[in-house]
Amino acid sequence: MAIGDKYTDLTRYLENCGKNTISLTIDEIDVVIGGVLPPWVRNPNRHPWANGNQSFAAGWRNAGYVVTNEDRQNQIITFTKE
């Protein structure tokens, strides 16, 4: 499996949203990707929404987005087109 393949539904969703900036709850992201979101993304002590080169980040990076805000309290992630 190529890097990010597990998250291609997120890539497609962002590519087709037509927005430069979009905010989604973690639950909405999980629905978009078919319920395969790893449970550790909800852990407040981890930083899964970093714009690194890991497979998880490839889901938004492949669509040309970066995470510009992570509201951990409300579990809302904001993606912005690069």
N, C-alpha and C positions, 0 to 999 in steps of 0.2 A: 504494500500500500504506500503510495507516495505521500509526502508530507502534506497535510491538510485535507486529504481525501475524505476523511471522516466528517469534515466540516464544510463540504462543498455546498450543502443546502444553505448555509449561512452566507457563503460567497455569492451564490445566485440571488439570495434575498436582498443583499446589500446592492448588488449590481443593478437590480431591477426596481429598487425603492424610489429612484429618481430624486433623492435628496442629498444635499452636501453634508448635512448633519442629521443623525437619527439617534434617538435614545430608545433603548429597549430594556425591559426588565430581564433579569436572569431567567425567569419563568418563560417569558416570550421567546428568548433565544433558544431555550430548551425545546419549545414547541417547534420552532423553525427547523431545528436540526434533527427532529424526530426522536427526542428523548434520550439522546446519547451524551448529554452534557455530564462530564465527570463530577461526582459529588464534591470533590475538593474545591471547586470554583466558588462555593458558598462560604468557605472557610475564611474568616476575617484576618487570619494570620498568614495567609498566602496571597500572592499577587499574580493570579492567573491572567489578568487582563493587561499584562505588560505587552508592549509591541515588539516582542522578540521574534526569534526565528523558529520557535517551537511549533509543532503541528497544530495546536489549538489556535495560536495567533494567525496561522496561515488562512484560517477561515475568513478573517476580515482583511488581512493584508493582501490576499489574492484579488480582492475586490477593489483594492486601492484605498482602503480606509485605515485609519489609526484610531486607537482609543484615546479620546481627549478628556474624558472624565469618568471616574468610577465612584458612584455614590454607594458606598458599602452599606450604609444604614438602610436605604430604601431599595438596595440591590438593583440599581439602574446603571446601565453602561451606555456611554455616549460615544458614537463612532463619527468621525469626520473624514470626509474625502480629502486625500492628500493633494 
